Amino acid sequence: MVVGIGSLTLYIRDCRSLKAKRKVVKAVIARLRNHFNASVAEVGANDVHQKAAIGFAVMGNDQQMINSKLDKMFNFTEDLGLAEIVDSEMEIIHL
């Protein structure tokens, strides 16, 4: 079994309230969940208006497929245009 873990740090431009941030973060999370069938959650920077940390995980049998799916998730988030990706990390674990 192969587990892929990814994390994104997003910068949300022109965000002045936690309500506006929540709208963007929920949209990103929902689209990632629906499009990739992955486990996705906001994992940090909860009280900062213009910064969001999102983590996600996928599982499978093939390392190449997991690596490809994680790369596609990073690219998909960037292509949404809702927020700028400031930092990204990826780790693949063999169990």
Stockholm file with secondary structure:
# STOCKHOLM 1.0

chainA/1-95         MVVGIGSLTLYIRDCRSLKAKRKVVKAVIARLRNHFNASVAEVGANDVHQKAAIGFAVMGNDQQMINSKLDKMFNFTEDLGLAEIVDSEMEIIHL
#=GR chainA/1-95 SS CEEEEEEEEEECTTCCSHHHHHHHHHHHHHHHHHHHCCEEEEEECTTCTTEEEEEEEEEESCHHHHHHHHHHHHHHHHHHCSSEEEEEEEEEEEC
#=GC SS_cons        CEEEEEEEEEECTTCCSHHHHHHHHHHHHHHHHHHHCCEEEEEECTTCTTEEEEEEEEEESCHHHHHHHHHHHHHHHHHHCSSEEEEEEEEEEEC
//
